[in-house]
């Protein structure tokens, strides 16, 4: 089993989705000996729109609201390319 090295400690940002739902995103940058560094993202969203977040896992239900979770990663090299591309339009 490969040892995971944390390059940037975990931190989080609370924000709103584009539709105004409460969300919390947790970030950590890690790498292993055999893989490039990657940004791991855990996104939690509180919403009543079960169809909009159909790809997310439901963690809890509060009356007519659901706490959705999505976990994904992106390589830092890919993220750098995306940011560079975005900066071309500023």
Backbone torsions as a table, in degrees:
resi	resn	phi	psi	omega
1	UNK	NA	131.8	-178.4
2	UNK	-75.5	142.8	177.4
3	UNK	-83.6	130.9	179.6
4	UNK	-93.2	129.1	177.8
5	UNK	-107.2	128.0	177.8
6	UNK	-84.4	120.2	179.7
7	UNK	-93.9	-34.4	175.8
8	UNK	-131.3	119.5	-178.3
9	UNK	-58.8	156.2	-179.1
10	UNK	-59.5	137.9	173.2
11	UNK	-146.7	164.5	-178.7
12	UNK	-136.6	160.3	177.2
13	UNK	-132.7	128.2	172.5
14	UNK	-94.9	135.5	-178.8
15	UNK	-156.1	-173.2	176.9
16	UNK	-115.6	146.9	173.1
17	UNK	-73.7	174.8	179.4
18	UNK	-64.5	-19.1	176.8
19	UNK	-99.2	4.8	174.1
20	UNK	92.8	5.5	177.4
21	UNK	-74.3	150.4	176.3
22	UNK	-70.9	138.5	176.8
23	UNK	-144.1	158.2	176.2
24	UNK	-138.7	126.4	179.1
25	UNK	-117.8	128.2	179.2
26	UNK	-108.5	134.6	-175.8
27	UNK	-125.2	145.0	171.2
28	UNK	-153.0	140.9	177.9
29	UNK	-107.2	125.9	-177.5
30	UNK	-134.0	167.1	171.9
31	UNK	-155.8	159.6	172.4
32	UNK	-118.0	172.3	-179.2
33	UNK	-59.8	-36.3	-174.0
34	UNK	-97.6	-2.5	-175.3
35	UNK	-127.8	155.3	175.4
36	UNK	-68.2	160.9	175.9
37	UNK	-64.0	145.0	-179.3
38	UNK	-139.2	148.1	174.5
39	UNK	-93.9	117.4	176.6
40	UNK	-95.3	132.2	-175.9
41	UNK	-126.3	129.1	172.7
42	UNK	-116.7	117.1	-177.4
43	UNK	-112.0	127.2	174.6
44	UNK	-113.2	134.8	179.3
45	UNK	-133.3	134.3	174.7
46	UNK	-103.1	115.3	-175.3
47	UNK	-153.1	156.2	174.1
48	UNK	-96.6	-3.6	-177.1
49	UNK	-91.1	86.5	-175.4
50	UNK	-66.3	-29.3	-179.8
51	UNK	-73.9	-35.6	-178.0
52	UNK	-65.4	-31.2	-177.7
53	UNK	-111.8	37.5	-176.4
54	UNK	-61.5	-28.1	179.6
55	UNK	-82.5	-8.5	-179.0
56	UNK	-89.6	157.3	174.4
57	UNK	-85.3	137.4	176.1
58	UNK	-88.5	119.7	179.8
59	UNK	-90.0	-42.0	-177.4
60	UNK	-150.7	160.1	173.3
61	UNK	-124.7	131.6	177.0
62	UNK	-121.5	98.6	-177.1
63	UNK	53.5	-111.2	-178.9
64	UNK	-101.2	15.5	179.5
65	UNK	-115.1	149.0	178.8
66	UNK	-124.8	145.0	172.9
67	UNK	-100.4	111.1	-178.0
68	UNK	-99.0	148.9	177.6
69	UNK	-132.0	137.0	171.9
70	UNK	-135.0	130.8	177.8
71	UNK	-120.0	130.3	178.9
72	UNK	-154.0	171.8	-179.9
73	UNK	-138.4	160.8	174.5
74	UNK	-144.5	134.1	177.8
75	UNK	-64.0	144.5	179.5
76	UNK	-60.7	-38.5	178.3
77	UNK	-59.8	-40.9	178.4
78	UNK	-67.7	-42.7	178.5
79	UNK	-60.9	-41.6	178.1
80	UNK	-61.5	-40.0	177.5
81	UNK	-63.9	-41.4	179.8
82	UNK	-63.9	-47.3	-179.7
83	UNK	-62.4	-40.9	178.3
84	UNK	-61.9	-42.6	179.2
85	UNK	-64.2	-42.8	178.8
86	UNK	-62.8	-41.2	-178.2
87	UNK	-64.4	-22.5	177.3
88	UNK	-66.5	-20.6	-177.1
89	UNK	-100.1	4.3	179.0
90	UNK	-79.8	NA	NA
